[in-house]
Amino acid sequence: MDPLTHIHAPCPVSFFRSSIDTLRPYVPGRQPAPGARIIKLNTNENPYAPSGRALRALRDLDPDRLRRYPDPLGHEFREAVSEVLAVDPTWVLPGNGSDDLLTMLVRAATGPGRPVVFPSPTYVLYRTLAEIQDAPVVAVPFGDSFTLPVEPLRAAQGALTLVANPNSPSGTATPTDELATLAGALDGLLVIDEAYAAFADDNALALVERHPNVVILRTLSKSHGLAGLRLGFAVAQPPVIESLIKVKDSYNVDAVAAHVGSAAIRDTAYTQTVVERIKASRTRLAAALRTLGCQVWPSQANFLLVRPPAGDASRVYGALEAEGILVRYFAEPSLSELLRITVGTEEDLTAFLTAFETILHDASTRR
């Protein structure tokens, strides 16, 4: 007899906190099956191959490193970041992607009565992580221009204030002097999430030395083409790093990621070449979309936030998906008329624009 036939229907009694039962989980962008013929412009991955140095490091990895536990603090990668960014290794903490570091920060700094504050709309995971910790959430609305609402963020006085810069999904960036003003006005931590900083005109790394409450987050997922490796890092003053070490998982960065990531981050010339290529494609894509009548926000990331001429983003998203092209649609009120489009290869963008123009034309002829 199949032992599963004796399993009863799910018990109505929950084993979890009520906040977990009602939690709306973060839903990542759709990942098609391996080998699927899809033009993927929905999750801001780098469309180009990782550094050749990184690929050689992967091929030449000592197999013995797979048998042993990795260095719990990822010293190999800390040293690489120190070399490239000219910061002391003790100011650096690697993570399993920058999401892992966000989890540590929310876990260590927030909870009931300790608010998490961020401008909105932004990276949806911020809210999810706060709700997991039963922390109050203060989402301060952006205006239509996505200018950072510095004064309301200051007034909220979060235990943890999160600012994605450049912001996602808008791609807009806040000047460093405004972030410095905010840092100086907060009693809690200010986390500046710089996942897309490589594509921007400036970054806020220098604020870490001047403000003990500032944490900078970076990732190798975007500019380095290593989203599948899951490697990011925080830069902060040592007391903050030491507190985060207390709450991190034992071996949160594996040996492969630390080794390959070290080679990738040191290959600065290759990274800069790829970044400049993506920025040039971003400029051409924005111009083409504006020619088609779209509103396009000024982006300093590797994606564009776009309003189709009729604001019918949901319909356009579905029509593109039917053509095998994935972009990102956020079904929430403040973004319901907008699409986020990753900057892909020139070939991918040409195919996207051809399909997009046809979809817009078909809609206009039916009206």
NORGIGI-V549919 format. One record per backbone hydrogen bond with DSSP energy under -1.0 kcal/mol. NH is the residue of the N-H (numbers start at 0). CO is the residue of the C=O. E is the energy in kcal/mol with one decimal. If there is no record, write none. Layout:
BEGIN
NH_CO_E ; NH_CO_E
END
This chain:
BEGIN
4_1_-1.9 ; 5_2_-1.2 ; 6_3_-1.6 ; 20_16_-1.9 ; 21_17_-1.7 ; 35_32_-2.3 ; 37_35_-1.5 ; 38_323_-2.9 ; 40_325_-2.6 ; 54_50_-2.1 ; 55_51_-2.3 ; 56_52_-2.2 ; 57_53_-1.8 ; 58_54_-2.2 ; 59_55_-2.5 ; 64_61_-2.3 ; 65_62_-1.6 ; 67_63_-1.3 ; 73_70_-1.4 ; 77_73_-2.5 ; 78_74_-2.6 ; 79_75_-1.4 ; 80_76_-2.6 ; 81_77_-2.4 ; 82_78_-2.2 ; 83_79_-2.2 ; 84_80_-2.9 ; 85_81_-1.2 ; 90_87_-2.3 ; 91_88_-1.8 ; 92_233_-2.1 ; 94_231_-2.7 ; 96_94_-2.4 ; 101_97_-2.2 ; 102_98_-2.2 ; 103_99_-2.0 ; 104_100_-2.4 ; 105_101_-2.6 ; 106_102_-2.5 ; 107_103_-2.5 ; 108_104_-2.4 ; 109_105_-1.7 ; 110_113_-1.1 ; 113_110_-2.6 ; 115_135_-2.9 ; 116_159_-2.8 ; 117_137_-2.1 ; 119_139_-2.5 ; 125_122_-1.5 ; 127_123_-1.5 ; 128_124_-2.7 ; 129_125_-1.9 ; 130_126_-2.6 ; 131_127_-2.0 ; 132_128_-1.3 ; 133_130_-1.3 ; 134_129_-2.5 ; 137_115_-2.7 ; 139_117_-2.5 ; 141_119_-3.2 ; 145_142_-1.6 ; 149_147_-1.9 ; 152_148_-2.0 ; 153_149_-2.4 ; 154_150_-2.8 ; 155_151_-1.6 ; 156_153_-1.1 ; 158_114_-1.5 ; 159_114_-1.6 ; 160_188_-2.7 ; 161_116_-3.0 ; 162_190_-2.8 ; 164_192_-2.1 ; 166_171_-3.0 ; 170_166_-2.8 ; 178_174_-1.4 ; 179_175_-2.4 ; 180_176_-1.9 ; 181_177_-2.0 ; 182_178_-2.7 ; 183_179_-2.2 ; 188_158_-1.9 ; 189_212_-3.1 ; 190_160_-3.2 ; 191_214_-3.0 ; 192_162_-2.3 ; 193_191_-1.0 ; 193_216_-2.2 ; 196_193_-1.5 ; 198_195_-1.7 ; 199_196_-1.7 ; 206_203_-1.8 ; 207_204_-1.6 ; 210_206_-2.1 ; 213_210_-1.6 ; 214_189_-2.5 ; 215_234_-2.6 ; 216_191_-2.2 ; 217_232_-2.6 ; 219_230_-2.4 ; 225_219_-1.9 ; 228_225_-1.3 ; 231_94_-2.1 ; 232_217_-2.3 ; 233_92_-2.6 ; 234_215_-2.4 ; 235_90_-2.1 ; 239_236_-1.4 ; 240_236_-1.8 ; 241_237_-3.0 ; 242_238_-1.5 ; 243_239_-2.2 ; 244_240_-2.2 ; 246_243_-1.0 ; 257_253_-2.3 ; 258_254_-2.0 ; 259_255_-2.8 ; 260_256_-2.6 ; 261_257_-1.4 ; 262_258_-1.5 ; 263_259_-2.3 ; 264_260_-2.7 ; 265_261_-1.3 ; 267_265_-2.2 ; 270_266_-2.0 ; 271_267_-2.4 ; 272_268_-1.9 ; 273_269_-2.2 ; 274_270_-2.7 ; 275_271_-2.5 ; 276_272_-1.7 ; 277_273_-2.3 ; 278_274_-2.6 ; 279_275_-2.1 ; 280_276_-2.0 ; 281_277_-2.5 ; 282_278_-1.9 ; 283_279_-1.9 ; 284_280_-2.8 ; 285_281_-2.5 ; 286_282_-2.0 ; 287_283_-2.2 ; 288_284_-2.4 ; 289_285_-2.2 ; 290_286_-2.0 ; 291_287_-1.2 ; 292_289_-1.8 ; 293_288_-2.3 ; 294_306_-2.1 ; 296_304_-2.1 ; 299_170_-3.4 ; 303_340_-2.2 ; 305_338_-3.1 ; 306_294_-2.7 ; 310_307_-1.9 ; 312_310_-1.2 ; 315_311_-2.3 ; 316_312_-2.9 ; 317_313_-2.2 ; 318_314_-2.4 ; 319_315_-2.6 ; 320_316_-2.4 ; 321_317_-1.9 ; 323_320_-1.8 ; 324_319_-2.4 ; 325_38_-2.9 ; 327_339_-2.6 ; 331_329_-2.3 ; 334_331_-1.8 ; 337_334_-2.1 ; 338_305_-2.9 ; 339_327_-2.5 ; 340_303_-2.8 ; 341_40_-2.1 ; 342_301_-2.7 ; 348_344_-2.6 ; 349_345_-2.2 ; 350_346_-2.1 ; 351_347_-2.6 ; 352_348_-2.8 ; 353_349_-2.1 ; 354_350_-2.2 ; 355_351_-3.2 ; 356_352_-2.6 ; 357_353_-1.8 ; 358_354_-2.4 ; 359_355_-2.4 ; 360_356_-2.4 ; 361_357_-2.7 ; 362_358_-1.8 ; 363_359_-2.0 ; 364_360_-2.1
END
